[in-house]
Amino acid sequence: MGRLVPAVTRALDILELFLDGDGTLSAPDIVRRLQLPRTTVHELVTTLAARKYIVPVAGQPGRYRLGVRPYQLGARYAEHLDLAAEGQQVARSVAETCDETVHVAILEDTDVIYIAKVDSTHAVRMVSAAGRRLPAHCTSVGKMLLASLPEHELAARVPDDAELSAMTPNSITDVAVLRETLAEIRARGVAVESRESNPDVSCVAAPVRDRTGQVVAALSISVPMIRWSDERLGELEQLAAKGAAELSERLGYRSVA
């Protein structure tokens, strides 16, 4: 593996500064924040401006903002994004960590469709397949996705008089109960399903966002009840959230936290 080139590293450090604040910087700002020599910053800024990576801010002499070139690169990257392929890679990483079955799913009307899946290596594990469709209200991924909908869209998909089918005795079949559950999920940021789609399996799920911040999928970890426990729940929630955050980052999402 070759060594890092200091000048390139510093140029990238400068570009990444524009991701914070109001998106504009002056050379003195860069000097102060990166603790680089003024001459070095001047040369790097001049080079980045000449290549259209940054441009002067109209009416604010000495200040710069990102230029068109980073947008062009980002657009080209987005052209080659594949949610299913990226989800499969992240699901594999999460499954290797916990050795449980991991899914990535999207919402279609009131159902979820699994677009990626990695199995546990345990003999006792959840049986499912990518491409499978299930009622959203019976799954952790589905409840996570329903909870992420704007209120008017949720009401259109699940009106007060909707009939919610049951997959197990634990499935939610009352719209009012479902709405209460979704409100709790919004507050917590993760969804838990306790034997609602499979009497022998519980799941935890977290939201996946695209570059605009919109929830476009959910990542879940499914665990047979023989390996499920309240003590393990917190660990699984953190792992699902971490995996969902990694997939979101791959899709271009950048958390403001």
N, C-alpha and C positions, 0 to 999 in steps of 0.2 A: 504494500500500500504506500502510495507517495505521500510526501509531506504536504501540509497545508501551506498555501501561499499567503503570507501576511497581508499583502496589498489587496488581494481579492477578499480575504476575510474582513478587512476594514471597510471595503466598499459595501459588502453585504450587511455589515453592522449598521452602516449609515442608512441603507435602504430600509432596514427593519425598524429604524427609529420612526419612520413615517407612519407606522401602523398605530402609533399611540397619539394621544392628544387630539389636536384639530387637524393633524395631517400636514402641517407646514413647519418648516425649520429654517433657521439661519445658520451660517457657518459657526458663529460663536456658540449657538445652542449645541451643535454637534461636538465642538471642542469640549464644552463643559460636560456633556453627558457621556462621551466616550473617553475623555481624558487623553486625547490625541494632540500632537503638535499642530499649531495653526497652519503651518506650511503644508503638512500632510493632508489636512482636511481640505484646504483650498485646492490642492491638486486633485484630490478624489472627487470633490464636488464639481470641479471644472470638467473632469472626464465624464462623470455621470450625466451632467447636463448636455455635453456634446453628443452623447449617445442616446439622448431622449429618455433616460431613466428618471430624471427629475427635470422640472421646468420652473422658471421664475413665476412667482405669484403676482398677478397683475395688481398694480397699485400698492405693492408692498416691497419696495426695493430691498434686495439682500435676502429675501425669503424664498424658499422653494417648496414645491409639492411634487408628488409622484407624477411622472409623465406617462405617455401612452405605451411605452415599451413594456413595463411590468403588466399592464392590462393585457397586452397582446400575448405575453407568455402565459398569463393565467387563463386566458380564453383557450389557448391551444391545449393546456393541461386539462381544462374542463371537458374539451371535446373527447378526450380519451378515458374519462372516468366511467367506470362501470360499477354501479352499486352492488350488484350481485358478486362480481369478482372481488371487489374490495372487501365486501362483507364476509366472503368466504375466507379470505386471508386473516382478517381480524378474528373471526369466529375460531379459526384454527389455533391462533395464539391464546385466546381465552380458554379454550378447551384443554390445551396443553398445561395451563396453569392449574385448573381445578379438576381436570379429568371427569367432566360432566358434559352432557350434550348441550351444545350452543346453537341457537337459531338467530337468523336475521329475517325479519318479516316486514311487509308493507301492508297498508290498509287499502282495501277495495270495497267501496260501499260500506257494508257492516261486517265484512269478513276480513280475515288476515290471510295473506299468502306467504308462505315461507320461501324465501329466495336464496337462502344459504343455510347450510347445516353441517356441523361437524359432530360426530358421535363420540360418546365416552368409550373408553376401552374396557370398562367394567362389563362383566357378563350380564348383570342386571342394569338395564338402561332404558331410556325412553325410545319407543319405536315410532319413527316419523320419517318424512322425506321432503326434500326441497320440492316446491310446487304444490304441496298440500294446502288445502283451504279449510279454515275453521271459523266458527262464529267468533267475532272479535271479543264479545263480552265474556267469553268463557276462557280467555287466555291472558297471560300477563302482557305479552306484546300487544295484543288487541286493546286491552284496557289502557295501556300506556298511550297508544295511538289515538284512541277515542278521547282520552283526557287532554290531548294536545290540540284538539280541534277547537276553533272558535265556537262560542256558544250557539250562534245561529246555525252553524253547519252541523253541530252535534244534534241540535233539535230537529233538523231536517232529516238526518240519517236515523235517529232514534227518537221518534215522537213519543209523547206521553202514553199513547195507546199501542205502542209497539209490542209485539209478542216476542219474547225472548225465549228461545228454545234452550232446553237443558241437555248437557252432555253427561253430567253426573248429578247425584243428589246435592252436591255443593255448588252447582252452577247458579249464578244470579239470574232470576227470571222476572224480577220486579224492576221496572224502569226507575222508580224513585230510589230504590236501593243502589242501582247502578250509578245514578247521578251522584249519590252521596260518596260512593266508592271512588268515582272519578275525581271528585273534589279533593279527597284525601290524597290521591295519587299526584295531583297537581301540586299540592302543598309539600309532599315528600320528595318528588322528583323521580321516584321509582315505583314500579308496580309489582305486586305479589299476587300470585294465584295459588290457592291451596286446594288441590285436587278438584279443580273446576272443569277441566277438559279431559282428565284422565284420573281415575280414582286412586291410582298408585303413584302419582307424580305431582310435585309442586314446582313452581317456577318463579323467577324474579326477572324483571325487565327494566331497561333504561332507554331513553330516547336518543335517536340518531338525527342530527341536524345537517342540512346542506349549507352552502356558503352564505345563504341569505338568513340563516337562523331558523328556517322552517323545519319542523319535525317531518322527516320523510320516511323513517323506518324506526324499528326498535330492535334491540338485541336482548336476547333472553338466555338464561341458564336454567336448564330443566334437571331436576334431581329426584330420583326415586325416594319414596318416603322412608325406606330403610336407611338412607344416608342423609335425610333431612333433619334439621334440628333448629331450635330457636337460636342456639349459640352460633350456628353456622350461617344463619340468615344474614347477619350484618356483614360477614365476610363476602358472601355471594352478591349482596347489593353493591358493595364497593367494587367488586370485580366486574359486575355487569356495567356499572356506571363508567368505569375506566375503559372497558372495551368499547362502549358506545361513544365515549369521548374521542378515542383513537380513530374510530371509523368516521366520526364527524369531522375530525381534523383532515382526514384523507379526502373528504368531500369538499374541503375548502372552508369549513367553519372555524372561526376564531373566537374563542370565549373572551368576553370583556372582563371577566373576573381576574 
